[in-house]
Amino acid sequence: MDRLQAMQVFARVVEANSFSKAADSLALPPSSVTRAVKELENYLGVRLLQRTTRHLSLTPDGSLYYDHCRRLLAEIEAVEASFPGSAGRPRGRLRVDMTPSFARLFVLPAIRTFQDAYPEVELTLTLGDRTVDLVQEGVDCVVRAGVPRDSATLVARRIAGFEWVICAAPAYLERYGEPRSLEDLRQHRAVGFLSGRSGRRTHWSLVVDGEEYAAQLREDITVDDTDAYVACGLEGLGLVRAASYMVVPHLRSGRLRRVLPELKAPTVPLSLMYPQNRHLSPTVRAFADWIGGLMRAVEPQWKLPG
């Protein structure tokens, strides 16, 4: 039995709270994961995990052993990463979660430069807008918009920022007129958006004279995808409030027109987030540096026209 590998497998099972999820994240057969934990228990002479068909929990011995495993594995990774040789090189599996629109607009067109720079990294991109449990799902880092709320468990590294923009297609404005005030806005139609995190419709949070308002507009159509949301706006189906990086090209081309520019809100941060209790591996650090540089290059293009 390779004790170091067994410790790594055991720690991953605990973090994922599942043998099958641990196997997926480690790219191992489930039988290998089960065997590694059993052999580790036999070697130590104690039961580490209580297992039922629906539940997995640490025994007192397992809890103590896991704490030591996590500390030892972090120290080993830190020592290896401190050397310039192969141990400190970005390599192995890297799983990053982000929204489909962000990936389509920025990451996928440039991802070959990351692959060329780090050919030993096996990159997996998972695309969605739902809340991801990084530890349980084996995700190394996520790109998310907004002020981080998980500061107790996640580290947020700011990579860019954007503005919310209210806009509509010329065809919509010709049919319904252009809103000139917050009161006008209440008489208009908007494209609705379902949050992938909560499953609920989102409402516009607007700032007028330093005060925040939650605007609720009539919504004849609702979608749960940001690309579809902007597409509805382009088709004249209602007003949309979207990230500047999504709509600036359409504002410049005239396919969308900005309305109520005075209803501004603070710049929204885009952050790369990763678990706080993990040592930042060379692979995650390399991706963080790469995407940070990519965002510094493209962020000036998000400046609103006019």
HELIX and SHEET records of a PDB file:
HELIX    1   1 ARG A    3  ALA A   16  1                                  14    
HELIX    2   2 PHE A   19  LEU A   26  1                                   8    
HELIX    3   3 PRO A   30  LEU A   44  1                                  15    
HELIX    4   4 PRO A   60  ALA A   81  1                                  22    
HELIX    5   5 SER A   86  GLY A   88  5                                   3    
HELIX    6   6 PRO A  100  PHE A  102  1                                   3    
HELIX    7   7 ALA A  103  VAL A  107  3                                   5    
HELIX    8   8 LEU A  108  ALA A  117  1                                  10    
HELIX    9   9 LEU A  134  GLU A  137  1                                   4    
HELIX   10  10 PRO A  170  TYR A  176  1                                   7    
HELIX   11  11 LEU A  182  LEU A  185  1                                   4    
HELIX   12  12 THR A  226  LEU A  234  1                                   9    
HELIX   13  13 SER A  244  SER A  253  1                                  10    
HELIX   14  14 PRO A  282  VAL A  298  1                                  17    
HELIX   15  15 GLU A  299  TRP A  302  5                                   4    
SHEET    1   A 2 LEU A  49  ARG A  51  0                                        
SHEET    2   A 2 LEU A  56  LEU A  58 -1                                        
SHEET    1   B 5 VAL A 121  LEU A 127  0                                        
SHEET    2   B 5 GLY A  92  MET A  98  1                                        
SHEET    3   B 5 CYS A 141  ALA A 145  1                                        
SHEET    4   B 5 VAL A 268  PRO A 275 -1                                        
SHEET    5   B 5 LEU A 154  PHE A 162 -1                                        
SHEET    1   C 3 VAL A 240  ALA A 243  0                                        
SHEET    2   C 3 TRP A 164  ALA A 168 -1                                        
SHEET    3   C 3 ARG A 257  ARG A 258 -1                                        
SHEET    1   D 2 ARG A 189  PHE A 193  0                                        
SHEET    2   D 2 ARG A 218  VAL A 223  1                                        
SHEET    1   E 2 TRP A 204  VAL A 208  0                                        
SHEET    2   E 2 GLU A 211  ALA A 215 -1                                        
END                                                                             
